Amino acid sequence: EKKSAIAKKEPAAKQKAAHPFRGKLAAVDKVAKTIKVGESIYQITSETKIAKAGKPATLEDGVVGEPVSGFVKPTDDGKMAATSVYFGAKAGKP
């Protein structure tokens, strides 16, 4: 492999394995179907399970600045696809 990957400014390039994420929702792009958490951009697909307050939700339910967590896995084209997204604080926490 070439070492030119270092030139890329993509933090997601460091994490090529499936992994959980957690943070504040920085942006929601309803057209591109992506969410941004910190510096990472995650793709929302038809397979993504989205929930808010323990109930099924949609991308539109995401509020920038609120907590968000979930799980992402790499796709064949190098993006990170969210398999699950939880908007707001996790259910069951005080």
C-alpha positions as CSV (number, residue, x, y, z in Angstrom):
1,E,0.0,0.0,0.0
2,K,1.1,3.5,-0.7
3,K,1.5,5.9,2.2
4,S,-0.3,8.8,0.5
5,A,-3.4,8.2,2.7
6,I,-1.8,10.4,5.3
7,A,-2.4,13.4,3.1
8,K,-6.2,12.9,3.5
9,K,-7.8,15.0,6.2
10,E,-10.4,12.4,7.0
11,P,-10.5,11.3,10.6
12,A,-12.9,8.4,9.5
13,A,-10.0,7.0,7.5
14,K,-8.4,6.0,10.8
15,Q,-11.4,3.9,11.8
16,K,-12.0,1.4,9.1
17,A,-13.7,-1.1,11.4
18,A,-17.3,-1.0,12.6
19,H,-17.5,1.0,15.9
20,P,-19.9,2.8,18.2
21,F,-20.1,6.6,18.2
22,R,-21.3,9.2,20.7
23,G,-21.3,12.9,20.8
24,K,-23.3,16.0,20.1
25,L,-25.1,16.3,16.8
26,A,-23.2,18.9,14.7
27,A,-25.3,18.8,11.5
28,V,-28.1,17.0,9.7
29,D,-28.1,16.9,5.9
30,K,-31.6,15.7,4.9
31,V,-30.7,15.9,1.2
32,A,-27.5,13.9,1.4
33,K,-28.9,11.8,4.2
34,T,-25.9,12.3,6.5
35,I,-25.3,13.3,10.1
36,K,-22.2,15.0,11.4
37,V,-20.8,14.1,14.9
38,G,-17.6,16.0,15.8
39,E,-15.5,15.8,12.6
40,S,-17.1,12.6,11.4
41,I,-19.8,12.3,8.8
42,Y,-22.0,9.2,8.9
43,Q,-24.3,8.1,6.0
44,I,-27.9,7.3,6.9
45,T,-29.2,4.4,4.7
46,S,-32.5,2.5,4.3
47,E,-31.0,0.0,6.7
48,T,-30.3,2.5,9.5
49,K,-32.5,2.1,12.6
50,I,-33.2,5.5,14.0
51,A,-34.7,6.1,17.5
52,K,-35.5,9.0,19.8
53,A,-36.7,8.6,23.4
54,G,-37.0,4.9,22.9
55,K,-39.4,5.2,19.9
56,P,-38.8,4.8,16.2
57,A,-37.7,8.2,14.7
58,T,-36.6,9.7,11.4
59,L,-33.6,11.8,10.3
60,E,-35.8,14.9,10.7
61,D,-36.1,14.2,14.5
62,G,-32.4,14.9,15.0
63,V,-31.7,18.3,16.7
64,V,-28.3,19.9,16.3
65,G,-26.6,20.3,19.6
66,E,-28.4,17.4,21.2
67,P,-26.6,14.2,22.2
68,V,-26.5,11.4,19.6
69,S,-25.1,7.9,19.7
70,G,-25.1,4.8,17.6
71,F,-23.1,2.3,15.6
72,V,-21.4,2.7,12.2
73,K,-19.7,0.3,9.8
74,P,-17.6,1.0,6.7
75,T,-19.1,0.7,3.3
76,D,-17.5,-0.5,0.1
77,D,-17.0,3.1,-1.2
78,G,-15.1,4.2,1.9
79,K,-18.0,6.0,3.7
80,M,-19.2,5.2,7.2
81,A,-22.8,4.0,7.2
82,A,-24.8,4.2,10.4
83,T,-26.5,0.9,11.3
84,S,-28.2,2.5,14.3
85,V,-28.7,6.1,15.5
86,Y,-30.2,7.3,18.8
87,F,-31.1,11.0,19.1
88,G,-31.2,12.5,22.5
89,A,-29.9,10.9,25.7
90,K,-30.2,7.1,25.8
91,A,-33.4,5.9,27.3
92,G,-33.1,4.6,30.9
93,K,-30.6,7.2,32.0
94,P,-31.7,9.6,34.7
